Amino acid sequence: MGYLLRHMLAVLLLPVTVAVLIPVWIARRFHVQPSWPSTSGDLVLAVSGALALLLGLMLFGASVHLFFAHGRGTLAPWDPPRHFVVRGPYRYVRNPMISGVVFTLLGIALVMRSVPHALWAGTFLLIIMVYIPILEEPGLERRFGPAYEGYRRNVPRFIPRLRPWCGEDAERLEPGGATR
């Protein structure tokens, strides 16, 4: 199966399920209908949601592009990047793709002004907060060794740094996979 096809399949199976199929199911199950904001409070929520949605899509898109162009793998746990990626948003936060999905889910909840969608965003965040340190990070440590350990010490998991990480380890990430 070609690299592009593997990449597209991973995107369709994971983020499309989390950020499209489940929110559509929630909207149908709980009879949530999109509507124009009728009050100034609704307008603030909708605009905030649109901004969160835009930020989420930008983070997600940038992350997927970096995995495709530089990581030579997909976002799927069964086909992870072969090269360690420390470029773009990964210089600020270790999980910009997940941050992008969370912002997207939050944006949907705010635009729709939907409590069930907000609960889904919170549930997804809780799941990911358990999954990443228990399952994902040990795998990254095994695959990328000291390079990942230095990165992990300097770049926060979810809350971004104010300035990009340009530490000494960022310059030496060539073994096992180039980045920067």
MOBEL-V680647 format. One record per helix or strand of 2 or more residues. SS is the DSSP state (H for helix, E for strand). FROM is the first residue (numbers start at 1). TO is the last residue. If there is no record, write none. Layout:
ss->{SS/SS}
from->{FROM/FROM}
to->{TO/TO}
This chain:
ss->{H/H/H/H/H/H/H/H}
from->{3/15/40/77/88/96/115/168}
to->{13/29/71/79/91/112/154/171}
